[in-house]
């Protein structure tokens, strides 16, 4: 037979991780080309005699499954060749035409490109107006490409060893943390799961650990975040801080407004309009949970509102100048993210000026409100409602998590004395 298929390890193309691609070598009247499988292994784990991956290959989670796939695919290709021959057209075809008929490289590459699929998922999220998730996925894709040094990555590239290399490179930078990397890895995992559902990736290729049994698979590491809250005295210091530019003042007021309104987050603040306030009561629906809140405004809160020219605004005007292009949801989300970043940068400066050791961020206001409320003896069911938790257990975990060792020590001293 003048046309045939053979499974080989292409030793001409060594990859950065010391593996070689597994390919189907197509020979047609002494002309030779390759059809990519999307998988690669080290030379020592390849049996050319049997055309299969040997046991012990760590970058292939399911070796038996892969070998079955390769044999099944080889059978499909041979069957197609026989069909072409039975039609009497095979001998007159160019090798490129045969390859195209067999579902060659161009077609396989489109389905085998994890980066390409990642980009399509991001585009789909934007169509669904899920701009926050789209932005997070875009950042994760940037992490994947930048730390791998590759612009195109196949599903077979995404192995446990590959992910460990990304982790090592990322954590080698002094300002990087496991929690930041974990967010990227979770997004990559979510997209990979989508690819399996679509049929672009196989279940045995899945590189992430699901259970303790999957010891050879990649485990997403994270650090327990130290819950940050400041005392009443620190809030007073922030309130009294005056040596600042108008820009710093604006961001300081963002932080204090959040604290005065039971830890309202910046996204909800950004969408507040003058019409949300009536008879000294601010009513709004939290974006994250859809729950409606009513907050009686204090004099301190009104002072902040007047700073932002509340009296001059119309009913549908935003209270805070975070959103500059209303109506374009994608731009709105981006502008809110920028406002949060600028606020955190400003709070860092204020914390430094006040000599605070804690990292002051917008997130701190929420924890601080909950902490001070709890220490003031307010019923945790009320705190739970203020935080927007669906059940009291969540609030118990939340508050217990922000109790420091110093708090426990003080309590013990009080009991002893």
C-alpha positions as CSV (number, residue, x, y, z in Angstrom):
1,X,0.0,0.0,0.0
2,X,1.4,3.4,-1.1
3,X,-0.4,5.4,1.6
4,X,-0.3,4.5,5.3
5,X,-0.2,6.0,8.8
6,X,2.3,5.4,11.6
7,X,2.3,6.7,15.2
8,X,5.7,8.2,16.0
9,X,7.5,10.4,18.5
10,X,8.8,13.4,16.4
11,X,12.3,13.7,17.8
12,X,13.0,16.7,15.5
13,X,10.9,19.0,17.6
14,X,12.0,19.0,21.2
15,X,9.9,21.2,23.5
16,X,11.0,23.4,26.4
17,X,9.9,20.8,28.9
18,X,12.1,18.2,27.3
19,X,9.2,16.3,25.6
20,X,8.7,15.5,22.0
21,X,5.3,15.6,20.1
22,X,3.5,12.4,19.4
23,X,2.4,12.6,15.7
24,X,0.8,10.5,13.0
25,X,3.3,10.2,10.2
26,X,1.4,10.2,6.9
27,X,3.3,8.6,4.0
28,X,1.8,8.9,0.5
29,X,3.8,7.7,-2.5
30,X,7.0,8.3,-0.7
31,X,6.0,11.8,0.3
32,X,5.8,12.3,4.1
33,X,4.0,14.8,6.4
34,X,2.7,14.8,9.9
35,X,-0.7,15.1,11.6
36,X,-0.5,16.5,15.1
37,X,-2.1,14.7,18.0
38,X,-1.6,17.5,20.5
39,X,0.3,15.3,23.0
40,X,4.0,15.1,23.9
41,X,6.1,12.9,26.2
42,X,9.8,12.4,27.0
43,X,11.6,10.0,24.8
44,X,12.2,7.5,27.6
45,X,8.5,7.1,28.0
46,X,7.7,6.3,24.4
47,X,7.7,2.8,22.9
48,X,8.2,3.1,19.2
49,X,7.8,-0.7,18.7
50,X,4.2,-0.6,20.2
51,X,3.4,3.0,19.3
52,X,2.3,3.8,22.8
53,X,3.3,5.7,25.9
54,X,5.0,3.7,28.6
55,X,4.1,3.5,32.3
56,X,5.5,6.1,34.6
57,X,5.0,9.1,32.4
58,X,4.2,11.9,34.8
59,X,2.9,14.5,32.4
60,X,0.1,12.2,31.2
61,X,-2.5,11.6,34.0
62,X,-4.2,8.7,32.2
63,X,-1.7,6.8,30.1
64,X,-4.1,3.9,29.3
65,X,-6.7,6.4,28.1
66,X,-4.2,8.2,25.9
67,X,-3.0,5.0,24.3
68,X,-6.5,3.9,23.6
69,X,-7.2,7.3,22.0
70,X,-4.1,7.1,19.8
71,X,-5.0,3.6,18.6
72,X,-8.6,4.7,18.0
73,X,-7.5,7.7,16.0
74,X,-5.1,5.6,14.0
75,X,-7.9,3.2,13.1
76,X,-10.1,6.1,12.0
77,X,-7.3,7.5,9.8
78,X,-6.6,4.1,8.2
79,X,-10.3,3.6,7.6
80,X,-10.5,7.0,5.8
81,X,-7.5,6.1,3.6
82,X,-9.2,2.8,2.6
83,X,-12.4,4.7,1.7
84,X,-10.4,7.1,-0.6
85,X,-8.6,4.1,-2.2
86,X,-11.9,2.2,-2.8
87,X,-13.2,5.3,-4.6
88,X,-10.2,5.2,-6.9
89,X,-9.2,8.8,-6.2
90,X,-6.4,8.3,-3.7
91,X,-3.6,7.7,-6.2
92,X,-4.3,11.0,-7.9
93,X,-4.3,13.1,-4.8
94,X,-1.5,15.3,-3.5
95,X,-0.3,14.5,0.1
96,X,-1.7,17.9,1.2
97,X,-5.1,16.9,-0.1
98,X,-5.0,13.5,1.7
99,X,-4.0,15.3,4.9
100,X,-6.9,17.7,4.6
101,X,-9.3,14.7,4.1
102,X,-7.9,13.1,7.2
103,X,-8.6,16.2,9.3
104,X,-5.1,17.6,9.2
105,X,-3.1,20.0,11.2
106,X,-5.0,23.2,10.3
107,X,-8.3,21.7,11.5
108,X,-6.9,20.0,14.5
109,X,-4.9,23.1,15.6
110,X,-8.1,25.2,15.8
111,X,-9.7,22.7,18.2
112,X,-6.5,22.0,19.9
113,X,-5.5,25.6,20.8
114,X,-6.2,26.2,24.4
115,X,-5.3,29.9,24.0
116,X,-7.7,30.2,21.1
117,X,-10.5,28.5,23.1
118,X,-9.7,30.8,26.1
119,X,-10.1,33.8,23.8
120,X,-13.5,32.6,22.5
121,X,-14.7,32.0,26.1
122,X,-13.7,35.6,27.0
123,X,-15.6,36.9,23.9
124,X,-18.7,34.9,24.9
125,X,-18.6,36.3,28.4
126,X,-18.6,39.8,27.0
127,X,-21.6,39.0,24.8
128,X,-23.3,37.8,28.0
129,X,-22.3,41.1,29.6
130,X,-20.4,39.3,32.3
131,X,-17.6,41.8,32.1
132,X,-16.2,41.1,35.5
133,X,-15.6,37.5,34.8
134,X,-14.3,38.3,31.3
135,X,-11.8,40.6,32.8
136,X,-10.6,38.0,35.3
137,X,-10.3,35.4,32.5
138,X,-8.4,37.9,30.4
139,X,-5.9,38.4,33.3
140,X,-5.6,34.7,33.7
141,X,-4.8,34.2,30.0
142,X,-2.2,36.9,30.2
143,X,-0.6,35.1,33.2
144,X,-0.7,31.8,31.2
145,X,1.0,33.3,28.1
146,X,3.5,35.5,29.9
147,X,4.8,33.0,32.3
148,X,4.9,30.1,29.8
149,X,6.6,32.3,27.2
150,X,4.3,30.8,24.5
151,X,1.6,32.5,22.5
152,X,-0.1,29.3,21.5
153,X,-0.7,26.5,23.9
154,X,-2.4,23.2,23.2
155,X,-4.5,21.2,25.7
156,X,-1.7,18.6,25.9
157,X,0.7,21.3,27.0
158,X,-1.4,22.0,30.1
159,X,0.0,19.3,32.3
160,X,0.7,19.2,36.0
161,X,4.4,19.7,35.4
162,X,3.6,22.7,33.1
163,X,1.5,24.3,35.8
164,X,4.2,23.7,38.4
165,X,6.7,25.5,36.2
166,X,4.3,28.5,35.9
167,X,3.9,28.5,39.7
168,X,7.6,28.5,40.2
169,X,8.2,31.3,37.8
170,X,5.4,33.4,39.2
171,X,6.4,32.9,42.9
172,X,10.0,33.7,42.1
173,X,9.0,37.4,41.9
174,X,9.1,38.9,45.5
175,X,5.8,40.8,45.3
176,X,3.7,37.9,44.0
177,X,1.6,35.8,46.3
178,X,-0.1,32.4,46.2
179,X,-3.6,33.9,46.4
180,X,-3.0,36.0,43.3
181,X,-1.7,33.0,41.4
182,X,-4.6,30.8,42.7
183,X,-7.1,33.2,41.1
184,X,-5.4,32.8,37.7
185,X,-5.2,29.0,38.2
186,X,-8.9,28.7,39.0
187,X,-9.8,30.6,35.9
188,X,-7.6,28.3,33.8
189,X,-9.2,25.3,35.4
190,X,-12.7,26.7,34.7
191,X,-11.9,27.2,31.0
192,X,-10.3,23.7,30.8
193,X,-13.5,22.2,32.2
194,X,-15.5,24.1,29.5
195,X,-13.2,22.6,26.9
196,X,-13.9,19.1,28.1
197,X,-17.6,19.7,27.9
198,X,-17.2,21.0,24.4
199,X,-15.1,17.9,23.4
200,X,-12.0,19.9,22.6
201,X,-10.1,18.3,25.5
202,X,-10.3,14.8,26.9
203,X,-11.1,13.9,30.5
204,X,-7.8,12.1,31.0
205,X,-5.9,15.3,30.0
206,X,-7.4,17.1,33.0
207,X,-4.3,18.3,35.0
208,X,-5.9,19.6,38.2
209,X,-6.3,17.6,41.4
210,X,-9.9,16.8,42.3
211,X,-9.3,14.4,45.2
212,X,-6.4,13.3,47.4
213,X,-6.1,10.3,45.1
214,X,-4.9,12.5,42.3
215,X,-1.4,12.9,43.8
216,X,0.3,13.4,40.5
217,X,-2.1,16.2,39.4
218,X,-1.7,19.9,40.1
219,X,-3.0,21.3,43.3
220,X,-4.0,24.9,43.4
221,X,-2.2,26.4,46.4
222,X,-3.5,29.4,48.4
223,X,-2.7,31.1,51.6
224,X,-5.1,31.9,54.4
225,X,-5.7,35.6,54.1
226,X,-5.3,37.4,57.4
227,X,-8.6,39.2,57.9
228,X,-7.9,42.9,58.3
229,X,-9.8,45.3,60.5
230,X,-8.8,48.5,62.2
231,X,-9.9,49.8,65.6
232,X,-12.2,52.7,66.4
233,X,-9.2,54.7,67.2
234,X,-7.8,54.2,63.7
235,X,-11.1,55.2,62.1
236,X,-10.9,58.4,64.2
237,X,-7.4,59.0,62.9
238,X,-8.6,58.5,59.3
239,X,-11.5,60.9,59.9
240,X,-9.2,63.5,61.3
241,X,-6.5,63.2,58.6
242,X,-6.3,66.5,56.8
243,X,-2.8,66.9,55.3
244,X,-3.9,65.8,51.9
245,X,-4.7,66.8,48.3
246,X,-8.3,67.0,47.1
247,X,-7.6,63.7,45.3
248,X,-6.6,62.0,48.6
249,X,-9.6,63.5,50.3
250,X,-11.9,62.0,47.7
251,X,-10.6,58.5,48.2
252,X,-10.5,58.9,52.0
253,X,-14.2,59.8,51.8
254,X,-14.9,56.7,49.7
255,X,-13.4,54.5,52.5
256,X,-15.3,56.3,55.3
257,X,-18.6,56.3,53.3
258,X,-18.3,52.5,53.0
259,X,-17.6,52.2,56.7
260,X,-20.6,54.5,57.6
261,X,-22.9,52.4,55.4
262,X,-22.2,48.9,56.9
263,X,-19.3,48.1,54.7
264,X,-20.9,48.9,51.4
265,X,-18.6,47.8,48.6
266,X,-17.3,50.1,45.9
267,X,-19.4,48.6,43.1
268,X,-22.6,49.4,44.9
269,X,-21.2,52.9,45.8
270,X,-20.4,53.6,42.1
271,X,-24.0,53.0,41.0
272,X,-25.6,55.1,43.8
273,X,-27.8,57.9,42.5
274,X,-29.3,60.9,44.2
275,X,-32.7,59.1,43.8
276,X,-31.5,56.3,46.1
277,X,-31.9,58.7,49.0
278,X,-35.3,59.8,50.4
279,X,-36.2,61.2,53.8
280,X,-32.7,60.6,55.2
281,X,-32.8,57.0,54.2
282,X,-30.5,55.5,51.5
283,X,-32.1,52.5,49.7
284,X,-30.1,50.4,47.3
285,X,-30.0,46.8,46.0
286,X,-26.6,45.1,46.4
287,X,-25.3,44.0,43.0
288,X,-23.7,40.8,44.3
289,X,-26.8,39.3,46.1
290,X,-29.7,41.4,44.8
291,X,-30.8,42.1,48.4
292,X,-32.3,45.5,49.2
293,X,-30.9,47.6,52.0
294,X,-32.2,50.7,53.9
295,X,-29.6,52.7,55.8
296,X,-30.4,55.8,57.9
297,X,-27.8,58.4,57.1
298,X,-25.7,60.0,59.9
299,X,-24.4,63.5,59.9
300,X,-20.9,62.2,59.0
301,X,-22.4,60.5,55.9
302,X,-24.2,63.7,54.9
303,X,-21.0,65.7,55.2
304,X,-19.4,63.3,52.7
305,X,-22.4,63.6,50.3
306,X,-22.2,67.4,50.4
307,X,-18.5,67.2,49.6
308,X,-19.6,65.5,46.3
309,X,-22.1,68.3,45.6
310,X,-25.1,66.1,46.4
311,X,-27.5,69.1,46.6
312,X,-26.6,70.2,43.0
313,X,-27.2,66.8,41.5
314,X,-30.4,65.6,39.7
315,X,-32.3,62.5,40.7
316,X,-30.6,60.2,38.1
317,X,-27.1,61.5,38.6
318,X,-24.4,59.3,40.1
319,X,-23.4,60.5,43.6
320,X,-19.7,59.5,43.2
321,X,-17.6,60.4,40.2
322,X,-16.5,56.9,39.4
323,X,-18.5,56.1,36.2
324,X,-17.7,58.6,33.4
325,X,-19.4,56.8,30.5
326,X,-22.8,55.6,31.7
327,X,-24.6,53.2,29.3
328,X,-21.5,51.3,28.2
329,X,-21.5,48.4,30.8
330,X,-18.0,47.2,29.8
331,X,-16.5,50.6,30.3
332,X,-18.4,51.1,33.5
333,X,-16.9,48.0,35.0
334,X,-13.4,49.0,33.9
335,X,-13.9,52.5,35.4
336,X,-15.0,51.0,38.7
337,X,-12.0,48.7,38.8
338,X,-9.8,51.8,38.2
339,X,-11.6,53.7,40.9
340,X,-10.9,50.8,43.4
341,X,-7.3,50.7,42.4
342,X,-6.8,54.4,42.8
343,X,-8.6,54.3,46.2
344,X,-6.4,51.5,47.4
345,X,-3.3,53.4,46.3
346,X,-4.5,56.6,48.1
347,X,-5.3,54.6,51.2
348,X,-1.8,53.1,51.2
349,X,-0.4,56.7,51.2
350,X,-2.7,57.7,54.1
351,X,-1.8,54.6,56.1
352,X,1.9,55.4,55.6
353,X,1.3,59.0,56.8
354,X,-0.5,57.8,59.9
355,X,2.1,55.2,60.6
356,X,-0.3,52.3,60.3
357,X,1.2,48.9,59.9
358,X,-1.9,47.4,58.4
359,X,-2.5,47.4,54.7
360,X,-5.4,49.8,54.3
361,X,-7.8,49.0,51.5
362,X,-11.5,49.4,50.6
363,X,-11.9,45.8,51.9
364,X,-10.9,46.9,55.4
365,X,-13.9,49.1,55.9
366,X,-16.3,46.1,55.6
367,X,-14.2,44.0,58.1
368,X,-13.9,46.9,60.4
369,X,-17.6,47.6,60.5
370,X,-18.3,43.9,61.4
371,X,-15.5,43.8,64.0
372,X,-16.5,47.0,65.8
373,X,-20.2,46.0,65.7
374,X,-19.4,42.6,67.2
375,X,-17.1,44.0,69.9
376,X,-19.8,46.6,70.7
377,X,-22.2,43.7,71.6
378,X,-24.5,44.0,68.6
379,X,-26.4,40.8,68.0
380,X,-24.7,38.8,65.3
381,X,-28.0,38.2,63.5
382,X,-28.1,42.0,63.0
383,X,-24.5,42.0,61.8
384,X,-25.3,39.1,59.4
385,X,-28.1,41.1,57.9
386,X,-25.9,44.2,57.5
387,X,-23.2,42.2,55.8
388,X,-25.7,40.6,53.5
389,X,-24.9,37.0,54.5
390,X,-27.5,34.4,53.6
391,X,-27.2,32.6,57.0
392,X,-25.8,33.2,60.4
393,X,-23.2,30.5,60.1
394,X,-21.4,32.5,57.3
395,X,-21.3,35.5,59.6
396,X,-19.9,33.4,62.5
397,X,-17.1,32.1,60.3
398,X,-16.5,35.6,59.0
399,X,-16.3,37.3,62.4
400,X,-14.4,34.4,64.1
401,X,-11.9,34.7,61.3
402,X,-11.1,38.3,62.1
403,X,-10.6,37.7,65.9
404,X,-6.9,38.1,66.5
405,X,-4.6,36.3,68.9
406,X,-4.4,39.6,70.8
407,X,-8.2,39.6,71.2
408,X,-8.1,36.1,72.7
409,X,-5.3,37.0,75.0
410,X,-7.2,40.1,76.3
411,X,-10.3,37.9,76.9
412,X,-8.2,35.4,78.8
413,X,-6.6,38.1,80.9
414,X,-10.1,39.5,81.7
415,X,-11.3,36.1,82.8
416,X,-8.2,35.5,85.0
417,X,-8.3,38.9,86.6
